Amino acid sequence: MRILICGTNYHPEKIGIGKYTGEMAEWLVARGHEVRVVTAPPYYPEWAVTKGYTSWSYRRECISGVDIWRCPLWIPTKLSGLKRILHLASFALSSLPVMLRQAFWKPDVVLVIEPPLMCAPTSWLTAKLCGAKSWLHIQDFEIDAAFELGILKSAWARRFALWCEHLLMNRFDRISTISPKMMEKLASKNVKRSKSFLFQNWVNKREIFPLKTESLFRTELGISKNKVVALYSGNMGEKQGLEVVVDAARQLAGDDCVQFVLCGEGAAKIKLQKQAEGLSNILWLSLQPANRLNDLLNMADVHLLPQRADVADLLMPSKLLGMLASGRPVLATTFADTQVGQVVVTCGEIAPSGDSKALADTLKRMANDPVKLATQGREGRLIAERYFGHDAVLEQFETELAKLTGN
């Protein structure tokens, strides 16, 4: 089968959507499929192009058998609502001729990954030109999230954007998203159940697993064995709501038992570091290479998963699966009826979104109960193994591809 994938992020060695797209493409190639990817140079989550690439030229390369066509895009130095739109529009425009050219390759399926939704019209048109099936995969409901977070505010712009989204969705042959709650959101947008497909994120259980010995990170950072490490690892953007973690660290500044470690990059990092000035109980780490991810996740005694209440069911954080697979408990700021809450309640604790005092109090209680921490960690690993295994999820996706195309 020939599969054409379009999306701004593609890098198996990084985090988030780019990593999932890369792993999916490489897995499909290993199964005998031909895969082409139209994407941008790797830039996320640092919001800076990776060394060896440029944001202003086209480039074609092959990585692990995947044929990759990289297109220019504009990367703003400071983010705003308008700049985000221009950023995504620059890729939608630069990728247009490359996508249309792929019609001559005659793919069987054209798969576009949202965000950005701006690439959906070209992907749908490419599919129509060559008689391929069209598939829209939604990692985040970016339009809803942008307005809920206040990144975009105009009421008329929201109505127009949602109208465009509805118009586009109804033209795709298949629409997938990553959690049952997000499937409910699809249904609320009047997407037919016959077109919908649950395509969950996954975790490679052979790459992320509980270590039998102490993580090297704890030794390298000089963290005492007596301290409980509360780790956040991932993108530091507006959607994460990391301000509540910094506030909780301030409330626990006089308590010597908890060490916060915040690892990653993103648009909100500088603002968060300014907010945390004077706090010695927070250590900041840059984004770590993929070959050190398991060590990093195993450094945690508790994984922190902050979520803003206004976008709790508009996205399902992919980082949760690595946390579970590492065999460490999770403390999430969310509510019990959200998708994250329903998962975490069996393998960790939840605190109300935006409530730093509740987060600090819950973390302190967890730190004083090591037996329960160990039990919750084991339960998280079992959840990862049973429901989010790499091969099982991708095999279901492959079956759905065959069903869609009749192959």
C-alpha positions as CSV (number, residue, x, y, z in Angstrom):
1,M,0.0,0.0,0.0
2,R,1.2,3.5,-0.7
3,I,0.6,6.0,2.1
4,L,1.2,9.8,1.9
5,I,1.4,11.6,5.2
6,C,1.2,15.4,5.7
7,G,2.0,17.3,8.9
8,T,4.4,20.0,10.1
9,N,6.1,17.7,12.7
10,Y,8.2,14.7,11.8
11,H,11.1,13.6,13.9
12,P,11.3,10.1,15.6
13,E,14.0,11.4,17.9
14,K,11.9,14.2,19.4
15,I,8.7,14.3,21.4
16,G,5.0,14.7,20.8
17,I,3.3,14.5,17.4
18,G,6.6,14.4,15.4
19,K,7.8,11.3,17.3
20,Y,4.5,9.5,16.8
21,T,4.4,10.3,13.1
22,G,8.0,9.1,12.7
23,E,7.4,5.9,14.6
24,M,4.2,5.2,12.6
25,A,5.8,5.8,9.2
26,E,8.8,3.6,10.1
27,W,6.6,0.8,11.4
28,L,4.5,0.9,8.2
29,V,7.7,0.7,6.0
30,A,8.9,-2.3,8.1
31,R,5.5,-4.0,7.3
32,G,6.1,-3.6,3.5
33,H,4.2,-0.4,2.8
34,E,5.6,2.5,0.8
35,V,5.4,5.8,2.8
36,R,6.1,9.4,1.8
37,V,5.9,12.2,4.3
38,V,5.5,15.9,3.4
39,T,6.6,17.9,6.5
40,A,8.7,20.8,7.7
41,P,12.3,20.8,9.0
42,P,12.5,19.6,12.6
43,Y,11.9,22.6,14.9
44,Y,9.6,21.5,17.7
45,P,9.5,21.8,20.7
46,E,12.4,24.3,20.7
47,W,10.8,26.5,18.1
48,A,14.2,26.6,16.4
49,V,15.3,24.6,13.4
50,T,17.6,21.6,14.3
51,K,21.2,22.0,13.3
52,G,21.9,20.8,9.8
53,Y,18.5,22.0,8.5
54,T,17.1,25.3,7.3
55,S,13.6,26.8,7.5
56,W,13.9,28.5,4.1
57,S,14.5,25.7,1.6
58,Y,13.1,22.5,0.3
59,R,14.8,19.2,1.0
60,R,14.3,15.5,0.3
61,E,15.8,12.8,2.4
62,C,15.3,9.1,3.4
63,I,15.2,8.0,7.0
64,S,14.7,4.4,7.9
65,G,13.1,3.7,4.5
66,V,10.7,6.7,4.7
67,D,10.8,9.1,1.8
68,I,10.6,12.6,3.4
69,W,9.9,15.9,1.6
70,R,10.7,18.9,3.8
71,C,9.1,22.2,3.0
72,P,9.9,25.7,4.3
73,L,8.0,27.4,7.1
74,W,8.3,30.6,9.0
75,I,9.1,30.2,12.7
76,P,8.4,33.2,14.9
77,T,10.7,34.2,17.7
78,K,7.8,35.2,20.0
79,L,4.4,33.6,19.7
80,S,1.0,35.3,19.5
81,G,-2.3,34.3,18.0
82,L,-1.6,36.0,14.7
83,K,1.9,34.7,14.5
84,R,0.8,31.1,15.1
85,I,-1.7,31.5,12.2
86,L,1.0,32.9,9.9
87,H,3.4,30.2,11.0
88,L,1.0,27.4,10.0
89,A,-0.1,29.2,6.9
90,S,3.5,29.4,5.7
91,F,3.8,25.7,5.7
92,A,0.4,25.2,4.2
93,L,1.5,27.4,1.3
94,S,5.0,26.0,0.8
95,S,3.7,22.4,1.0
96,L,0.9,23.0,-1.6
97,P,3.0,22.3,-4.8
98,V,4.8,19.3,-3.1
99,M,1.5,17.7,-2.0
100,L,-0.1,18.2,-5.5
101,R,3.0,16.6,-7.1
102,Q,2.5,13.5,-5.0
103,A,-0.8,12.8,-6.9
104,F,1.4,11.5,-9.7
105,W,2.9,8.9,-7.3
106,K,-0.7,7.7,-6.9
107,P,-1.0,6.9,-3.2
108,D,-3.7,4.7,-1.9
109,V,-4.3,6.9,1.2
110,V,-3.5,10.5,2.0
111,L,-3.3,11.0,5.8
112,V,-3.1,14.5,7.2
113,I,-2.3,15.1,10.9
114,E,-4.0,17.9,12.8
115,P,-2.6,20.2,14.0
116,P,-2.4,22.0,11.6
117,L,-5.9,21.8,10.1
118,M,-4.6,24.3,7.4
119,C,-3.1,21.4,5.6
120,A,-6.4,19.5,5.3
121,P,-7.7,21.2,2.1
122,T,-4.6,20.4,0.1
123,S,-4.4,16.8,1.5
124,W,-8.1,16.3,0.5
125,L,-7.5,17.8,-2.9
126,T,-4.4,15.6,-3.5
127,A,-6.5,12.5,-2.6
128,K,-9.2,13.5,-5.0
129,L,-6.8,14.2,-7.9
130,C,-5.4,10.6,-7.7
131,G,-8.4,8.7,-6.5
132,A,-6.9,8.0,-3.1
133,K,-8.8,7.7,0.2
134,S,-8.5,10.7,2.5
135,W,-7.9,10.4,6.3
136,L,-7.8,13.2,8.8
137,H,-6.1,12.4,12.2
138,I,-6.7,14.8,15.0
139,Q,-4.2,14.9,17.8
140,D,-5.5,18.2,19.2
141,F,-8.8,20.0,18.5
142,E,-6.6,23.1,17.8
143,I,-9.4,25.5,16.9
144,D,-11.4,24.8,20.1
145,A,-8.2,24.9,22.1
146,A,-7.0,28.2,20.6
147,F,-10.1,30.0,21.7
148,E,-10.5,28.3,25.0
149,L,-7.0,29.2,25.9
150,G,-7.5,32.8,24.7
151,I,-4.8,32.5,22.0
152,L,-7.5,33.7,19.6
153,K,-10.5,35.7,20.9
154,S,-12.7,37.0,18.1
155,A,-16.2,35.6,18.2
156,W,-16.8,35.9,14.5
157,A,-13.4,34.3,13.7
158,R,-14.4,31.4,15.9
159,R,-17.7,30.9,14.1
160,F,-15.9,31.1,10.7
161,A,-13.1,28.7,11.8
162,L,-15.6,26.1,13.1
163,W,-17.6,26.4,9.9
164,C,-14.5,25.7,7.9
165,E,-13.6,22.8,10.1
166,H,-17.1,21.3,9.7
167,L,-17.0,21.7,6.0
168,L,-13.6,20.0,5.8
169,M,-14.4,17.1,8.1
170,N,-17.4,16.0,6.2
171,R,-15.3,15.6,3.0
172,F,-12.8,13.1,4.5
173,D,-13.3,9.4,4.1
174,R,-12.0,8.6,7.6
175,I,-11.5,10.8,10.7
176,S,-9.6,9.6,13.7
177,T,-8.6,10.9,17.1
178,I,-6.8,9.6,20.1
179,S,-9.1,9.1,23.1
180,P,-12.8,8.1,23.8
181,K,-13.5,11.6,25.1
182,M,-12.2,13.1,21.9
183,M,-14.3,10.7,20.0
184,E,-17.3,12.2,21.8
185,K,-16.1,15.6,20.7
186,L,-16.1,14.4,17.1
187,A,-19.6,13.2,17.5
188,S,-20.6,16.6,18.8
189,K,-19.3,18.1,15.6
190,N,-21.7,15.9,13.7
191,V,-19.1,13.5,12.3
192,K,-20.7,10.3,11.3
193,R,-19.8,7.3,13.5
194,S,-19.2,5.2,10.3
195,K,-16.3,7.7,9.4
196,S,-14.8,7.8,12.9
197,F,-11.9,5.7,14.2
198,L,-10.2,5.6,17.6
199,F,-6.5,5.7,16.8
200,Q,-4.8,6.0,20.2
201,N,-1.3,7.1,20.9
202,W,1.0,4.3,22.0
203,V,4.2,3.6,23.9
204,N,7.1,1.3,23.0
205,K,7.3,-0.9,26.0
206,R,10.8,-2.1,25.0
207,E,12.1,1.4,25.1
208,I,10.4,2.7,28.2
209,F,10.4,0.3,31.2
210,P,11.1,0.3,34.9
211,L,14.8,0.2,35.8
212,K,16.0,-2.3,38.3
213,T,18.7,0.2,39.4
214,E,18.7,3.9,40.2
215,S,18.5,6.3,37.3
216,L,21.8,7.9,36.4
217,F,20.1,11.3,36.2
218,R,19.6,11.4,40.0
219,T,23.3,10.8,40.5
220,E,24.3,13.3,37.8
221,L,22.1,16.0,39.3
222,G,23.2,15.3,42.9
223,I,19.7,14.6,44.2
224,S,19.7,12.9,47.6
225,K,18.1,9.5,47.9
226,N,16.0,10.9,50.7
227,K,14.2,13.3,48.4
228,V,11.1,12.5,46.3
229,V,11.6,13.7,42.7
230,A,8.5,15.3,41.1
231,L,9.2,15.3,37.4
232,Y,7.6,17.1,34.5
233,S,9.1,16.2,31.1
234,G,7.7,17.5,27.9
235,N,6.7,20.6,26.0
236,M,6.4,23.9,28.0
237,G,3.6,25.7,26.2
238,E,0.4,27.5,27.0
239,K,-1.7,24.3,26.9
240,Q,0.3,22.6,29.7
241,G,-0.6,25.1,32.5
242,L,2.8,24.7,34.2
243,E,2.3,27.8,36.2
244,V,0.5,25.7,38.8
245,V,3.6,23.5,39.2
246,V,5.8,26.5,39.9
247,D,3.3,27.8,42.4
248,A,3.2,24.4,44.2
249,A,7.0,24.4,44.3
250,R,6.9,27.8,46.0
251,Q,4.4,26.5,48.6
252,L,6.8,23.5,49.3
253,A,9.9,25.6,49.3
254,G,10.4,25.1,53.1
255,D,9.8,21.3,52.8
256,D,13.1,19.5,52.2
257,C,11.6,16.2,51.0
258,V,10.4,17.1,47.5
259,Q,12.7,18.1,44.5
260,F,11.0,19.4,41.4
261,V,12.6,18.7,38.0
262,L,11.2,20.5,35.0
263,C,12.6,19.1,31.7
264,G,11.9,20.4,28.2
265,E,11.6,23.4,25.9
266,G,8.7,25.5,24.7
267,A,7.2,28.9,24.2
268,A,6.4,29.4,27.9
269,K,9.7,28.3,29.4
270,I,11.3,31.7,29.9
271,K,8.2,33.0,31.5
272,L,8.1,30.0,33.9
273,Q,11.7,30.5,34.8
274,K,11.1,34.1,35.7
275,Q,8.1,33.0,37.8
276,A,10.3,30.5,39.6
277,E,13.2,32.9,40.4
278,G,14.5,32.3,43.9
279,L,13.2,28.7,44.2
280,S,16.0,26.3,44.9
281,N,13.7,23.3,44.9
282,I,13.3,23.4,41.1
283,L,15.9,22.1,38.7
284,W,15.6,22.9,35.0
285,L,16.7,20.6,32.3
286,S,16.8,21.0,28.5
287,L,15.2,18.5,26.2
288,Q,17.0,15.2,26.5
289,P,18.0,12.9,23.6
290,A,15.8,9.9,22.9
291,N,18.4,7.4,24.1
292,R,18.2,9.0,27.6
293,L,14.4,9.2,27.9
294,N,14.0,6.0,29.9
295,D,16.7,7.1,32.4
296,L,15.0,10.4,32.7
297,L,11.5,9.0,33.3
298,N,12.9,6.5,35.8
299,M,14.4,9.4,37.8
300,A,10.8,10.3,38.9
301,D,9.2,9.2,42.1
302,V,6.1,11.0,40.9
303,H,5.3,12.2,37.4
304,L,3.6,15.6,37.1
305,L,0.9,16.0,34.5
306,P,-0.6,19.5,34.7
307,Q,-3.7,20.2,32.5
308,R,-5.7,23.3,32.1
309,A,-9.4,22.7,32.8
310,D,-10.5,24.6,29.7
311,V,-8.8,22.2,27.3
312,A,-8.9,19.0,29.4
313,D,-10.9,17.0,26.9
314,L,-9.7,18.7,23.7
315,L,-6.4,16.8,23.8
316,M,-4.9,13.7,25.4
317,P,-1.3,14.3,26.4
318,S,1.0,11.7,24.7
319,K,3.5,12.0,27.5
320,L,1.2,10.2,29.9
321,L,1.9,6.9,28.2
322,G,5.7,7.1,28.8
323,M,4.9,8.0,32.4
324,L,2.8,4.8,32.8
325,A,5.3,2.6,31.0
326,S,8.1,3.8,33.4
327,G,6.4,2.2,36.3
328,R,6.1,5.5,38.3
329,P,2.8,7.0,39.6
330,V,1.3,10.1,38.1
331,L,-0.1,13.2,39.8
332,A,-2.4,15.1,37.3
333,T,-4.2,18.4,37.7
334,T,-7.5,17.5,36.2
335,F,-10.9,16.2,37.1
336,A,-12.2,12.6,37.6
337,D,-14.6,12.7,34.6
338,T,-11.9,13.7,32.1
339,Q,-10.0,11.1,30.0
340,V,-6.8,11.7,31.9
341,G,-8.6,11.6,35.2
342,Q,-10.2,8.2,34.3
343,V,-6.8,6.7,33.6
344,V,-4.8,8.3,36.4
345,V,-7.2,7.6,39.2
346,T,-6.1,3.9,39.1
347,C,-2.3,4.6,39.0
348,G,-1.8,7.9,40.8
349,E,-3.6,10.9,42.2
350,I,-5.5,13.9,40.8
351,A,-5.8,17.4,42.0
352,P,-8.2,20.1,40.7
353,S,-6.9,22.0,37.7
354,G,-5.4,25.3,38.5
355,D,-5.3,24.6,42.3
356,S,-1.6,24.9,43.3
357,K,-2.4,24.3,47.0
358,A,-4.2,21.1,46.3
359,L,-1.3,20.0,44.0
360,A,1.2,20.8,46.7
361,D,-0.8,19.0,49.5
362,T,-1.4,15.9,47.3
363,L,2.3,15.7,46.3
364,K,3.3,16.0,50.0
365,R,0.9,13.2,50.9
366,M,2.2,11.0,48.1
367,A,5.8,11.6,49.2
368,N,5.0,10.3,52.6
369,D,3.6,7.0,51.4
370,P,6.3,5.1,49.5
371,V,4.5,1.8,49.6
372,K,1.4,3.3,47.8
373,L,3.7,5.0,45.3
374,A,5.2,1.6,44.4
375,T,1.8,0.0,44.0
376,Q,0.5,2.8,41.8
377,G,3.6,2.7,39.7
378,R,3.1,-1.1,39.0
379,E,-0.5,-0.5,38.1
380,G,0.5,2.2,35.6
381,R,2.9,-0.2,33.9
382,L,0.1,-2.8,33.6
383,I,-2.2,-0.2,32.0
384,A,0.6,0.7,29.4
385,E,1.1,-3.0,28.6
386,R,-2.6,-3.9,28.3
387,Y,-4.0,-1.0,26.4
388,F,-1.2,1.2,24.8
389,G,1.3,-1.2,23.3
390,H,3.1,0.0,20.2
391,D,2.4,-3.0,18.0
392,A,-1.2,-3.6,19.1
393,V,-2.3,0.0,18.3
394,L,-0.5,0.2,15.0
395,E,-1.8,-3.2,13.9
396,Q,-5.4,-1.9,14.5
397,F,-4.5,1.1,12.4
398,E,-3.1,-1.0,9.6
399,T,-6.3,-3.1,9.6
400,E,-8.4,0.0,9.3
401,L,-6.2,1.2,6.4
402,A,-6.9,-2.1,4.6
403,K,-10.6,-1.8,5.3
404,L,-10.7,1.7,4.0
405,T,-8.9,1.0,0.7
406,G,-10.2,-2.5,0.2
407,N,-6.7,-4.0,0.1
